[in-house]
Amino acid sequence: MSTPIDTGTDDLLAELHDDGVVVATLNRPDTRNAFSGAMGKALGDVYRRADADDAIRVVVVTGTPPAFCAGADFSGGSQVFERQSSSEFHANPVWPPAWQIRKPVIAAVNGHAIGIGFTITLQCDLRFMARDAKYGIVQVRRGVMPDGMSTWTLPRIAGMAKAADIMLTGRTFTGEEADSLGVATQVLPNDDVLPRALEVAHDIAVNTAPVSVAVTKRLMWSSFGLNPAQTDVAESELHKVVMGEADAREGVMAYLERRDPGWSLSLDEHWPAEWPGPEEEVL
């Protein structure tokens, strides 16, 4: 069972499943889900809601077939990249980015993902990608440059050499190459992408402790701004947040009794009062 979430626009559909998984669907199929401002704002709102709501454990982002997101909407012709006033333009149209929220975000990339359609997936924690689809950060071939903070995310995901290959050539590549480039968590037949993403999301929602996942995700993304000694301190301090708490006992007992765990800690009540490290590297 699922409950629809009002996103304020038909460009993004969202629903909350009973297991705590939100599915957000980019929904402009007539344009292969070309990205719109309304879509970006609504997706950011879904992320913000997920971060604040203990009932939401995981967000899955996908697209209405036949594509995930074809990138910028070229229906207006060459004016798509006209200069905007400084108050109107931001190179990352989804705020907050997926990595900033405390819940896992999974991209179920069930078809072509080009330009911003691909760079928003790089903000996610996991990417399940369609084998036969086309991917690329093609902006340098359109006279502009990569967006969505991909100049930060992609080198960290794939390494500098492969990021340069993708972004400086602006070439497209298939799901098979996405796997070899290191940008895919798993590559699957197109029709299997969303079911697999939902399977993993359900596993996270049921079998992982919410606070444990949240502090792990935040430290993982912020670790790029930490040296080894700072990481050691941060891990030690964050262990003190979860050790000795009800979920630490429940996780062990559920394992020993071979049953699903019943988690009780909430992010509202158990998020560390002070983050142990330069959180501004993430936020």
Secondary structure, 3 states (H helix, E strand, C coil): CEEEECCCCCCEEEEEECCCEEEEEECCHHHCCCECHHHHHHHHHHHHHHHHCCCCCEEEEEECCCCCECCECHHHHHHHHCCCCCCCCCCCCCCCCHHHCCCCEEEEECCCEECHHHHCHHHCCEEEEECCCEEECCHHHCCCCCCCCHHHHHHHHHCHHHHHHHHHHCCEEEHHHHHHHCCCCEEECHHHHHHHHHHHHHHHHHHCCHHHHHHHHHHHHHHHHCCHHHHHHHHHHHHHHHCCCHHHHHHHHHHHCCCCCCCCCCHHHHCCCCCCCCHHHCC
